[in-house]
Structures are given as structure tokens and as C-alpha cells.
Amino acid sequence: MLSASYRVLMIALKNHIIRTGNSQADAAKLLGVTQPRVSDLMRGKINLFGLDALVNMAVAAGLQIELRILEAA
């Protein structure tokens, strides 16, 4: 389940970078990370990112994150 959250965040960040037309270098500055880190994101290297890092990048990009917690069935 958690990896699905990672994947959704990564896809949202990747789509945001593509949609804005930013280079990886410009995206890195915006997100507060290095260009190789953006490259890893764009290539979908999910195992290199923690949830906190993805959330921080999403917030820096101006994306809104919603979290839903449900009782177990």
C-alpha cells in the first residue's frame, strides 16, 4: 500500500515537471534537490526516495497533498 503512495507522488512530481517545461536543473532548484535527484525521480527510481523527501518536493513544487486514513475493515 505504501509503495502505491510513493508511486502516486512520483508520478505527480514527474507530470508537474513535464507540464511546466522545466529543465531538470531548474526543477532541482525549485524542489531544493540536486539535478541527479530529479533524474532519479524522472526515471522512476522509487527505491531511492523516502516518503518525506517526496512530500517535501511536492510541497516545494506547489502541489497540494491530501492524506486519508481509514479504519481497517
Beta strands, then each sheet from edge to edge (+ up, - down):
end
